[in-house]
Amino acid sequence: MIKQLLTVALLITTLNTQAQSTWGYDKANNADTKCEPCDNFYQFVNGGWKAKNPVPAEYSRYGVFTLIQNRNQDALKGILDNCLSTKQVAGSNAQKLADYYYTVMDTNKLNTDGYTPIKNDLAKIDAIKNLNDYNSYIANMHAKGQGWPFAFYVGADEKNSNMNIGYLAQNGLNLPEKEYYTKTDAKSLEIREAYKVFITKLFTLIGTNETIAVQNATTIVAFETKLAEVSKGAVEMRDPKSMYNVYTLATLQKLTPHFNWTTYFKTLKVVLGKKIIVGAPNYLKGYDAVSAATPLADMKLLLKFNLLTAAANYLSKDFVQANFDFNEKILRGTKKMKPRWKIAVSATDVALGDALGQVYVTKYFPPAAKTKMTELVNNLKIALRENINQLSWMSDSTRINALKKLGTFTTKIGYPDKWKNYATMNVNRSSYWYNSNQAMLYETRRMLAKLGKPVDKTEWGMTTPTVNAYYNPAYNEIVFPAGILQPPFFDLNADDAVNYGGIGGVIGHEMTHGFDDQGAQYDEKGNLNNWFAAADMIKFKEKSKCVINQFNNIVAIDTLKLNGELVVGESIADLGGITIAYAAYKNSLIGKPTPPVLDGFTGDQRFFIGWAQGWCSNELEQSVRLQINTDPHPISRERVNAPLSNNKAFRAAFGCKDGQKMVAPVGKNCEIW
C-alpha cells in the first residue's frame, strides 16, 4: 500500500507477511545467486523463495499474488467477524454482510439441506412440456442472473461509448475452451472422461439411477461438443471488430427461428432498442439448429446439469466435493479445499463488494495512499507522452491521435467515488443459495436498467480489495484497486527503484493496454474506431507479430509451447509497461545524486528486480496447462524473462552479452512502445 510514513509503517507491519529488506527486496531469502541474471532473470530474483515455498495443498499456484490475497482475506475476515459478533441494524450493509457470511459458514445447515434449495428449480424443469416452455425457462433463468446457453448483458456501445447497449455472447460450454471437446491427446481424453464422471456424480446426488446418470453424461458431452464446433475460440474472441455484429430484433429472430426473442426480452422487462450486438452469430445460429434437432428430454437434461453446476458450491458438502474434484483437482491440480472461512470471505466480497470495500479502505487505505499513487500515475503518463513523441515508426498524424488518447485517459485509484446502494438486495439467514440468487438478481436488475441509457463511467469493474488492475477500452480508463497497492508492488519504505519497477510497471502495463493489439483499435473516446494511418497500422502489426513469434517459440512445460496469438495483448503491455516505467524512474532522478548501491545492486538493477519479484510464483503442472490453453496472460516466468530479453536498459544494467538467454537474438528483438 502507499501511505504516509508513520501510519503506513504500522499498517505494513500488520499486513505484510512477506519478508522485505529495508529497500524492498529480500535478497538473502528470495534470490538464487547461483543463477546468472543474464541466463534466467526470473530464477535469479525468485529462485530462493521458490525453492523454500512449494505450492500448498489448497492452491494450484502460490506466489506474490497469493500472499497479498491472503493478507487481504485476513483483513476482510476481521471485518466480517466483527459484523457477526455485534448486533446489526436490519437492512444495513453490516447486517447483510453478517448474514451472507453466516450462511456460507453454516455448513451444518448446508449439509442438512442437501439439494433442497434447488428442488423447486428442478421441478420447474421437469414441468417443461414443449419448446415454448423451454425457452421461457431460459428467459426466467436469465432474468435472475444465470446465463446458459448464451449470455445477455448491457454495456457501453463500442461504437458509441457514451450509451449503453445490449450484447449477446456465447456461453454454452462447461469445459474451459472449445478445443477441450475435440483434442485427442492423452491429457484431453483424461479430462473428458473425468468430466463425464463429474456429470454422472451430480445427477446421482439428486437421486438419478447411476446407469441413467452415465447415459446423461454421454448425452450432455455430445451436445456440448456440437456447440464447441460452432463456438469461437479464445484467440478469435480477442478480435473486437469480429465481436461487434449489429442485429435488429427482426434479423436476430431470423438468425435463430426456434427461439422467441420478443418473449425473452419481455421476460427480462427491457426494451431492446434499434439494435443489439451479437458476439458470435454462428454460435447462436448453431445452437438454435442443434437444440431444435435435439429431443426435448435431452434439452431438459442440459438445463438440469447447468443448474447443478451453477448451484454445486452453494449446497451440501457432497456437491461441493464433486465440484472440487473436477474443477480444482482435475483441471488445476489442487489437492485440498481452502478453509471454509476463505471461501466465505471471497463469496461475500463477490456478492457485497462495495459494502465490504467501504470498510476495507477506511481501515487499510488512507487518503495519502491515493495522493501518492496519483503522483506515480502522472509520472508514468509523462514518460509515455515522451515515448510516443520519439517513436520513429509512427507518422505525425497517428502520433497526434495517440497523444490525444493518452490525454483523455481516466485514472481510478483505490476505491470508487460512488458506492453501490444495496437497499434493494434482500439478504437473510435462510440459505446460501437464496442469498447468492438475491445477489445475482440485484446485479442483473442494475445491469438491465442501464439499457438505452447514458454510461456511468464512474462505475468500477472490480471490488476494492481485489489484487489486480485493469484497462477498460470503452471508458479509456486505467484502474488500480486498493487491494494491489501493497508490498511488494508498492512499499513506501522501499527504494524508489523497486517501486517504479513494481507498481510503476503495473501502471505502465495498464497504460500500454490502451495501445496493444486490442486497445489500439479504440479511439480517445473509447469507440471502436481506427485512428492509425494505414502505413502505421501495417508497421504496428509487424511489430506485434514479433511478440507473437517470440511467445510461440517459448516452451512452457514438456513440449507444450505458449500461444503467441492468445497472449500478445498482455505481452505487448508488459513490454511497453516496463519501458515506460523505466523512463519514468530515470526522469525521477534528474537533478538528484546517483542512487547508492544496495546489497550489491545499482538503482537500475533494483528497478528490474522490482518488476521480477511481483511475478514470483510456483505453479502445478495442471494449472500451467490450463493457463496456456485459456488465459491471455503468459506464465509467470515469461512475464519477466520474455519482455526483459528485449529490453536494452536491462541488458546494460546487468552487463548481458549477445548469446546469453536473456538477450533476444539479433534481428528478433521486439520493440513497440
Secondary structure, 3 states (H helix, E strand, C coil): CCCCHHHHHHHHHHHCCCCCCCCCCCHHHHCCCCCCCCCCHHHHHHHHHHHHCCCCCCCCEEEHHHHHHHHHHHHHHHHHHHHHHCCCCCCCHHHHHHHHHHHHHCHHHHHHHCCHHHHHHHHHHHCCCCHHHHHHHHHHHHHCCCCCCEEEEEEEECCEEEEEEEEEEECCCCCCCHHHHCCCCHHHHHHHHHHHHHHHHHHHHCCCCHHHHHHHHHHHHHHHHHHHHHCCCCCHHHCCCCCCEEECHHHHHHHCCCCCHHHHHHHHCCCCCCCEEECCHHHHHHHHHHHHCCCHHHHHHHHHHHHHHHHHHHCCHHHHHHHHHHHHHHHHCCCCCCCHHHHHHHHHHHHCHHHHHHHHHHHHCCHHHHHHHHHHHHHHHHHHHHHHHHCCCCCHHHHHHHHHHHHCCEEEEECCCCCCCCCCCCCCCCCHHHHHHHHHHHHHHHHHCCCCCECCCCCCCCCCCCCCCEEECCCCEEEEEHHHCCCCCCCCCCCHHHHHHCHHHHHHHHHHHCCCCCHHHECCCCCECCCCCHHHHHHHHHHHHHHHHHHHCCEEECCEECCHHHHHHHHHHHHHHHHHHHHHHHHHCCCCCCCCCECCECHHHHHHHHHHHCCCEEECHHHHHHHHHHCCCCCHHHHHHHHHCCCHHHHHHHCCCCCCCCCCCCCCCCCCC
